[in-house]
Amino acid sequence: MNDDSGRPEHSGFHYSEQDVQREVTELESRSTTAARIFDLRRIIGGLFVLYGIIVTIAGITDSQAEIDKAQGININLWTGIGMLLLGVFFLVWLRLRPTPPPVPPVEEAEN
C-alpha cells in the first residue's frame, strides 16, 4: 500500500525526513557518549591508579624482612609509585585530548 507521496507505507507509520534526522542525531550523540565512557585510556588509567594505590600501601606497610628479600629495595613501594604515575598519565592524556566527536557524514548535493 502506498501513501499520498507514492512511497510504500509501513505498518501505518509515517516518518518524515526530520524525524529520521532527529533519530540519527540522537543515536550519534549516544554513540559518542558511549565511546567517551569506554575510552581505553580511562579504563587503563583507572586500573593503574587503583592497583598503584594498593601496591603503594603494601610497600609502605612492608616489613624489613620483606625489603631484605628484595636486596634492600622496597620493590612494592617503587612499583606502586610507578603504577600511579602511569595511571595518572593516562587520565591526564584523556583530559587533555578527549575523544573527538564523530564527523557527520557529508551529504551529496542533489543535481
Secondary structure, DSSP 8 states (H G I E B T S, - for coil): -B-TTSSB-BTTB---HHHHHHHHHHHHHHHHHHHHHT-HHHHHHHHHHHHHHHHHHHHHT--HHHHHHTTT--HHHHHHHHHHHHHHHHHHHHHHS--------------
